[in-house]
């Protein structure tokens, strides 16, 4: 006779299963993919860089672009 499982345990098991499935899909995409272009590869790092460096508006190019406006 099976014992009842707590909802938190069921949730943890379900989350683990979803995580494993997601990792399996990512591995499959990486191994079966022929898109090894640099731009596509860099997209996979956007999230990591955002966590490390902060959000993109912190790094504006407006000042540098405006400095060259007179040259054009």
GIPEUR-V303224 format. One record per residue. N is the residue number from 1. RES is the residue in three letters. OMEGA is omega in degrees with one decimal (999 if undefined). BURIAL is b if it has 16 or more other ideal C-beta (glycine too) atoms within 10 Angstrom, else e. Layout:
N,RES,OMEGA,BURIAL  N,RES,OMEGA,BURIAL
//
This chain:
1,UNK,-177.7,e  2,UNK,-180.0,e  3,UNK,179.2,e  4,UNK,-179.2,e  5,UNK,-179.4,e  6,UNK,179.3,e  7,UNK,-180.0,e  8,UNK,178.1,e  9,UNK,177.2,e  10,UNK,179.8,e  11,UNK,179.8,e  12,UNK,178.5,e  13,UNK,179.0,e  14,UNK,178.4,e  15,UNK,177.3,e  16,UNK,179.3,e  17,UNK,178.6,e  18,UNK,179.6,e  19,UNK,178.9,e  20,UNK,179.0,e  21,UNK,178.5,e  22,UNK,178.4,e  23,UNK,178.3,e  24,UNK,179.2,e  25,UNK,178.9,e  26,UNK,177.7,e  27,UNK,179.5,e  28,UNK,179.0,e  29,UNK,-179.1,e  30,UNK,-177.9,e  31,UNK,-176.0,e  32,UNK,-174.7,e  33,UNK,174.6,e  34,UNK,-179.9,e  35,UNK,-179.6,e  36,UNK,178.3,e  37,UNK,-176.6,e  38,UNK,-177.5,e  39,UNK,179.1,e  40,UNK,179.0,e  41,UNK,-177.6,e  42,UNK,179.6,e  43,UNK,-178.7,e  44,UNK,-178.7,e  45,UNK,-175.9,e  46,UNK,-178.0,e  47,UNK,178.9,e  48,UNK,-179.2,e  49,UNK,179.4,e  50,UNK,177.9,e  51,UNK,-178.3,e  52,UNK,-170.2,e  53,UNK,-177.3,e  54,UNK,-176.1,e  55,UNK,-172.3,e  56,UNK,-179.7,e  57,UNK,177.8,e  58,UNK,-176.6,e  59,UNK,-176.8,e  60,UNK,176.6,e  61,UNK,-175.4,e  62,UNK,-177.7,e  63,UNK,179.2,e  64,UNK,179.5,e  65,UNK,179.8,e  66,UNK,178.7,e  67,UNK,-178.8,e  68,UNK,-176.9,e  69,UNK,179.8,e  70,UNK,-179.4,e  71,UNK,-176.3,e  72,UNK,999,e
//
